[in-house]
Amino acid sequence: MAQQKKKDSFVLQAGILAAAGIIVKIIGLIYRSPLTSIIGLEGNGYYSSAINIYTIILLVSSYSIPSAISKVIAQRLAYKEYRNAQRVFQCALLYVLVVGGIASLLTFFAAPLLVSDMPNSIPVLRVFAPTIFFSGLLGVFRGYFQAHGSMVHTSISQILEQILNAVISILAAYLLIGMVRNESETTQAVYGASGSALGTGAGVLIALLFMAGMYYLNGDVIRKRVKRDHAGHQESYQEIFKVIITTVTPFILSTFIYNCSTVVNMKIYNNIMIDVKGLEESLAAIQYGIFATQAISIVNIPIALSSAMSSASLPGVSATFATHREKETRHKVSQATRMTMLLAIPSAVGLAVLAKPVVQFIYPQKEALDTASGLLRVLAVTVVLYSLSTLTNAVLQGIGKVNIPVVHAVIALVVQIGILIGLLYYTDWGLYALAAANIAYSFIMCLLNHASVKKYLGYREDIAKTYLLPGLASVWMGAVAYGVYTGVYYLIGLNRISVVLALGAAMFVYFVLIIRMGAVNAAELKAFPKGAMLVHIAKKMRLLK
């Protein structure tokens, strides 16, 4: 029994991180609405262009650090090499001090080249530059605690980060726009977008201070455990740096290529729409802003689950695989996949069915409503595809096949570029060409990664319980959600109340159906966040015995 609890504990940790991720995304959506009202759709466009470049540089310099470091430390903890684990942490800090510092300076001084297709985004990108340095340090602390199986510290830091981000973004944007109130709308948009970027930096800084404080509070425990370590082999700092570099580099390449599709799409879209089809820069910024900060931001809420599941499962998968417990590794992968699909599939259906009401709920700006909701409806399928491909990426990295996701990402990127250029040149799809490219990329990644996981782990999943039953339950759920929304809105004419009631009915129906259909049992339900409460409710409803 104790061994089973240990086996399944990573699912609980993943649930904690997933819950935090969803809270973070919800906070992000809540503050983006008033922020959009302040900086406008044009400001959103400049912000999106800058943050896409910032994200790519962050990916190369520090974003992969938590996953890579958690894997390296987890492998040493599996053999109780506490001194070596601590040395990995110290070397990782030095690594990001150097790499993060260089990346920050590069971003600041090379900003005119990095956003040459949209020059008004230059000052916004420069505001982002210092955040890259702090993010690297934050990533090391998060990876350290994740390797020890604790997602609570990371979860709290993420929520703190997003709260301060929201507050400072809105306040800074408002104050900076106030300084140029008599200037042109474009100037106000640039200043507003810069204020929003300032909020991102403030959020990262408070999260870093929190994680450093947690590490300091655990200092005595850490030192005592290192003193008790009598492992025979003590790795030199040179060996550790070699391990970090050889481990981090494939992670960086994989994550970079996996995520740089966003920047590639943006560059191709802006260049073709502005240079070939004669669209003004401000209008291109407005259109891309709708795609990136409205449709994509909503899609990213359920995808946050897969990111959390990936972060939580990686140390466990690495540890069990390193100690030749392949059966336990397959068990962890199966759990993670089923839990992810149980939430990703209904999320995709819900977004497709209630696309327009959901967009209107979050972004009341009517001029973008039809476009954003149409894009969201098309992009809903990527919730499932990206969720699965993100999880399988982490699994392949965890079992040492770090180069395979890189190859898959390159293949998917090449196909996506061809599709996007063709659609933009030869059709009038515009933003829908971006949506089609996103779907193609996520589908190819999902297909190739999934096949590799099966090949290298000998992993065979339960197709019915993992995909078919959640899919069937989601279809019925979607029909109920649409019916309830339509009926309530017809009676009262209030969108937000109608959406809340429709989502409540949808969750209730889905909860009943997945239990009745046998997609999940009591033990599996208990692994979810607040699982004991869910099991209690199910028993009260006589869904479980």
Order of alpha helices (4+ residues) and beta strands (2+ residues): alpha-alpha-alpha-alpha-alpha-alpha-alpha-alpha-alpha-alpha-alpha-alpha-alpha-alpha-alpha-alpha-alpha-alpha-alpha-alpha-alpha
